Amino acid sequence: MADTIAFAQFEKAVMPHLHAAYNLARWLLRDHHDAEDAVQDAYLRAFRFFDSFDGVDARAWLLAIVRNRCRSVLGQSSRRADVAEFDERVHTADDSVSGPESGALRNAEILSLRTCIDHLPAEYREVVILRELEQMSYKEIAVAAAVPVGTVMSRLARARIRLKDCITARVRGVAR
Amino acid sequence: MTCDSARELISPLLDAELDAVQASEVERHMQTCVACAELKFEYLQLRERVRADAPYYSATEELRARIDRALRQAASAEDRPRAPWGWIAFASAAGFAAALLLAFVLGPNFFHSERAGGDLIAQEVVSSHVRSLMAGHLIDVRSSDQHTVKPWFAGKLDFSPKVKDLAPQGYGLTGGRLDYLDGRPVAGLVFQRRQHVINLFVWPSQAQSGSRLSNFAITGFNIVHWSEAGLTYWAVSDLNAAELRTFAQLYSE
């Protein structure tokens, strides 16, 4: 009976953040299947350690677990961790963006941005995703990424400079 | 404000993470500095672009269903032992039984130096130490940095344990976790001395204020206990008694 209550509480607090969990895992692992497995593992872990959740911010708490799962997946298969082996063709074929305004140029722009984010080191990529796509505050990101707020600030600033430079470089590359 | 310090603050400015004073200083600087004003514009463009163009990957309904199934399975399969209160009841019952058995086998003189309550806690401490190694649940927060481990406990415990890395002395901090002892959540700090793991449990105690070190051994594990500043400390390890005592002395300094 106690378990039923705990399960209901867990579902209520943690299940609403499934999209956030998958989005982060997908950006960190850059693979749909790996991301799904990591998210499932993270949820099972979260459930097992639900009594260590302080009740404040379920999203940041869950994302910290997701991030740790992703980190250990990346650690296990060093081939994925290696940015140098990143394959752009896989990317294009992967899940290409379509919509009313998706002309070839528009697609190229979107792909270009995505490639630049994917080329960021994982610790920069995660703060960008949490800040821009989850719109989390530095404090929330600090919890999810298990680093001090000052580190969140400097990583975001550096990540933005890199992104800016990467996009500029690609625009020049296309124009050439 | 110099250009260099302003540049660093433009990113947090856009994230609304600066206090009012800092924000107005950066804004004022940008009124006269074209380069910094341009940088802010570029950052803004970048932010708009990331928010508009970076895909948000949503989880599929299949994944949701898959996780839901896995959770229900985990909830029913691991039923009793995983539920914290069941675990504690089980652990303390087992500890109590073991203590009774020990007292019976070793005779009443064995525990004469310690109060009966202390013996039970010592037994719980040993059980918890063994369990942490067996279950592979030694560490919740893995870090050798005391400034990472200490804040981790904030919000999880109603007290703030002293966290001290003794790596220079050969007792390296490897992390921390939450545990339950003496009927309450406690801080578990994990140290490593060569191949030996030391668990240091900390929780508030009203009874003794500043008692000196006492050490004893149970089923091959050495235990050192002391209290200071309203907190009680129990260190347990398979490390030899002398080195564990040195650890406790260093820690309590």
Interface residues (C-beta under 8 A of the other chain):
Chain A: A2 D3 A6 F7 F10 E11 M15 L18 H19 A21 Y22 N23 R26 W27 A35 E36 V39 Q40 Y43 L44 F47 R48 F49 D51 S52 D54 V56 D95 V97 E109 I110 L113 R114 I117 V128 I129 R131 E132 L133 S137 Y138 A146 M153 S154 L156 A157 R160 L163 K164 I167
Chain B: E8 I10 S11 P12 D15 E17 E42 Y43 L46 R47 R49 V50 R51 D53 A54 P55 Y56 Y57 S58 A59 T60 L63 R64 R66 I67 D68 A70 L71 R72 A74 A75 S76 E78 D79 R82 A83 P84 W85 G86 D140 V141 T148 G155 K156 L178
